[in-house]
């Protein structure tokens, strides 16, 4: 699916969110069936971090994607396709010695036992990302830097890069991290569990699925996850059809982050005190550490009932919706609701990306009272403004 016209993001020089990670060319089957039986494939794009960047840009934010692709036709296609959503791709690096990653998948739901995915990404240009060859100036240029655990799994150099980017330092933007545990990407053993937990604890805003926390860390339940990941100021535990639970403590004023995005509660004084002790007096403030230790506001937001067309890209869309509302300074409940709405937009189309609902449309739905929110039934076409009959359906 083609994105909005280039330049759709808000005009200006400041960047809201910089997303770093691998994007690949995706080959989508022309019909259901085994990969061995599919006669032809259509071409698309896929990548958790570039998905977030595209969704944010389509929603009117200034988003940039930073990655590394081959000096080949697939690399050309990726950069052009991502830029077509209004994403700034000027910091993408081209590697003349390594190819752009690609993958093939079947048409069935990713959760189905017959679903197949064939990756051709070993030795890709993105796997060569390292602290030595990535543009730190561009990576730290936004109000938010968004990362994911997928990058850490690509190579030792990629892991070293994520450790550098998540290290506490003056001038660091708010760091958002989606755990995105992908067991098949790791290089063997149980190192991935320790690595992802360590990276999550170094970030400011963390997204993790309840199921992946159990799989990777053996931790069951949202409260137990928060106990294991106490440092982030905001921890979002995604619980599938049960919704999302958000643990939010105080975020000190960071560069360009709205006050309403910084959490709330009596823990603010304790958190600010700890952060002041650790802060480099010569640099700008960044989010404090010690989330659960200082006390949390815990918000549970039920998921929407959605007529699912394809269960792909929903997690990335949720992160984009949550980040979008965070940038706008909306309260925690509305941040999670915007995440659910953005995910619903993707779930009701065949691919990983789609044009999100208009902002005023999404704001109106996010502002519904709890009963009205619970009655929402979203199906294909619901994002089109002025079609309430497709938004709300009675059970």
N, C-alpha and C positions, 0 to 999 in steps of 0.2 A: 504494500500500500504506500503510495507516495505521500510525503509529508506536506505541511503547509508551505507556502512560498518562502524562499529564503528572505531573511530580514523580518520574519514575523515576530521575533522577540522585541521587547521594548527597546527603543533607541537609547543610546547613551554609552558612556565609556566604562562604567563600573560593571563588574561581573557579579551576579548573585551567587551562582553555584558553579564550581569547577568539578567535573567528574573524570576520574582517572580509571582506565581499565581497558581490557581487550574487547574489541568488537570484531565480529566475524560475518562473512557472507553466509547466509542460510539458504539451503535448498529445500523448498517445500514441495511435497508430493502433489501430483496432479490428481490423485485418487487415493482412497484408503487401501491399505494392504501392506504386506511385508516390503521392506526396501528392495528385496530381491525381485519383487513382482511389479514395482511401480515403473511405468514406462518413461515418465518424464517429470521434470521438476521445475517449479518457478523459483525465481531468485528474490531473496529478501535480505534483511540485515538482522543481526542479533548480538546482544551484549548487554549485560545487566546495567553497567554504568552509562553506556551510550543511550540505552532505553530511558533511564532517568533524565538524562540531559535533554533528549528529544521531547519527553513529556513536559518538562519544565518550560522549555522554549515555546512549545505549542500553547502552553497556558499563559504566556506573556512575560516570562522571566528571562533575564539575561543569563544564559547557560553556555558553558564551554565544555567540550569534551577533549581530553588529552589522552593520547594513546600512541601506539607504534604499529604501523602497517607496512607491508611490503611495497616495493617500488614496482607494482604490477597492476593489472587491470582490476583485480578484486579490491586492491587498496584504493584505487581511483574511485570505484563504485561506492565503497564504504564512506569515504570522506565526502563525496558529493551527496549521497543519500542522507547522511546525518546532517550536513549543512542545510539541506532542503527544509528541515524543520525549523530553521532559524538558529541553529547551534553554531557557536564560534568554534571552528576546527583549525584555527591558524597555528596552534601549538602542536598539532599532530606531527610526529616524526616519521619519515620514510626510511626503510631499511633496504638497501640494495642487495643484501646478502641472504635475507630470510623472507619467506613467503607470508602473505596474509592468511590467517586461519580461516577454514571453512568447515561447515558441518551439514549433514543431511538428517532429516527426521521424518518419521511416519506421520500420517495425518491424525492418528488416534490420540486420545487424551494422554498427557504425560504420565498420569497416574495409572494407566491401564497396563496390565501385564504384558500386552503385546506391543507396547510402544517401543520403538527403536530410535536411537540417536547414534550417528556415526560421526565422530569428531576427527578432523585432520588439522590439529593445531600444535602437535609436538614440534618444537623447533621453530615456531612461528616468530614473526617480527615482535609481537607483543611479549613473548616469553623472554626476550632480551632486554626488557625494561630494567633499569638499575639506577642506583643513586648517581652513577657517573654520567648517564646519558639522557636524563629527563630534565625538563626545564622548570626548576624550582620557582623561578620568578612567576611564571604563568600558573603553576599549581597553587601558589599562595596568593594569587591575585583576587580571589573571590571572597565573598562574605562567608561562604561555606565551601569546604572541600569534601566531596563525597567519594568514598572508597568502598570496596567490598572484599570479602574473603576469597573470592574467586582469583583475584590477582595474586594473592599470597601463595596460591597453589600452583601457579604456572612455572615457577623456577625459584632457585635460591636467590637469584638476583632480584626477582620481583618481590620476594619476601623481604629482602634487605631494604628495598625501596619503601615498602609499607611501614617497616619499623622506623625508618628515618622520618617519614611523613607524619607518623603518629607520636613521635617523641615530643615531650613537653618543651616548648620553646616560646620565647617572646615573639609576638607577631604572628603566631599561628592562627589561622582562621578557625572557626567552629568546624570540627571534624565529625562528619557523619559517616557511620560504618554499618553496612548491611552484612551480617555474618555469612549468608549465602554458602552454607556448607555443601560442597560437592565432592563426596568421597572418591569418585572415580578419577578426579584430577590430581589427587595427592600421590606422592611418590612412595607410598608404602608405610606401614606401621601406623601408630596412633599419634604421631607428632602433630597432625592437623588439629586435634582437639586442643592440645596445649597452646598451639600457635594462635588459633582463632580466639580462644579465651583471653590470651594475653593482649592481642590486638584490640579486642572489644573493650578491655578495661582501660586502654590508653586514649579512648575517644570520648567525645562529648555527647553525641546522639547516636544511639545504637538500635538497630532493627534486628530482631531474631525471632524465628519461628519456634513455637513451643515444641514442634516435632523435631526440628533440627537440633535444638538444645538437648533433647533427650538422646538423639542419635549420636551427636558429637561428644557431649559432655556427661551423659548419663544423669542429667538433671531433669526432674519432673515437676511441672507447675510453675506459674509465673512468679510467685513469691520466692521460690527456691532459686530461680534464675536471677532475680534481683540480688539475692544474697551472694551469689557467685560473681555478679558483675555490679559491684556497688559504686564504682567510680563515675560512670557517665551521668551527667546532669539529667539526661532524659533517656530512659530505656523503654522501647516499644516491643512488647511481646505479642507477636501475631499468633492468633489461636484458631485460624481457619474459619469455619462457619460459626464459631462461637464469638468471633470478633477480635478485639485487640485490647490489651491492658497496658496503660501507659503509667510508668513511674517517673515522676518529674520532681526534681529538687531545684535549687536555685542556680541560675546561670548568671554570672557577673556580666556587666556590660562589655560586650565585645565590639569589634569594629563593624558597625552597621547593622547589628542584630537588634530588632525591636525589643523594647522592654518587656512586652507581653510574651515574648518567646523565651524568656529566661526562667520560667517556672515561678512558683510562689510558695509561701508558707513560712513558718517561724524559723525554719532552718537557714534562712538567708543570712542572718548575722554570723552564724558559725561557719558557713561555707565561705562567705566573703573574707572572714578573718583568716581561714586556712589559705585561701587563694592569695591574699595580700602578702602572707609570709613567703609564698613560693614565687611571687611575681617578680620579674625583672623590672625594676623601677624605670628603666630607660625605654621600655617597649610598651606597646598597647596591651590592654587587658585581654585575657582570653578565658574561656569557661573554666570555672573552678573544678577541682576533683573532690571526690568523697561523697557521692550521691546519697546512697541509702543511709550512710553513717549519720548524716545530718537530718534525716527525716524526709519523707516523700509525700507528695500528693498522688494518690493512686486513682486513676480514672479508667473505668471499663466502658468501652463503646461497642455495642452489638454490631455485628456485620449486617449487610443488606442481603435481601433475598434476590438472587440474580438468576436469570435464565442464561446459563452458561453456553456459549458457542464453542470456545476453546480455552482451556485452562493454561494459558501461556502468558507470561509477562505480567501477571497480576501483582506479584511481590514488588517488582520494580515500579509499577504504577502506584502502588500504595505508598512507597517511599517518596515518590515524586509529589503526590498529593499532600503528604504530611509535611514535606519540606516547603512546598509552596505556601501552605497555611502558616508555617513557622516564620517564613520570611515576611509574611504580612502581619505578624504579631497577633494572630488569632488565638483564642484560648485552647487549652489542651483538648477538650472534647471536640471542638471544631477541626482541629488539626487531624485527629484520628478519623473524623467523619469525611473530611476531604480525601484522606487516604483511601477510605472505603469507596468513595464515589469515583475516584480516578481508577481504582482497580476494577470497578464495575464497568467502566467504559471499555477497558481492554477485554474483560471477560465476555463481553457481548459482541465481539468481532473475531474473525478467524486468526489474526496475527498478533504479534507482540506489541504493536503500536497502533494508536488511533488518535484522532483529534479529540481532545477532552471536551467536556461540556463547557459552555461559556461561563465565565467567572460568576456573573450575577445569577445564572441558573444554578450553579453548584452552591453558591452562598445561600440561596433561598432554600435549597434542600437541606443543607447543613444546619440551618437555623430552625428546622422543624422541632416541635416538642417530641418527647420520647415516644408517645403513642403513635404520632404520625410517622416518625422515622421507622418504627417497627412495622408499619403497614405498607411501606414502600415495596413495590415489586418492579424490578428493572429488567427490561428485555431489549433485544436488538432495536436500535433507533432511538433509545431513550435520551441520548445526549442532544438530540435536536431540540432547540428552544421552542417553546410554545406548543408542546405536545404532551400536556399533562396526562392524557388518557394512557400514554405509554409509560408514564412514570409510576403511577399509583394504581395498583390492581388489588382488588379484594381477594382474600384467600378462597 
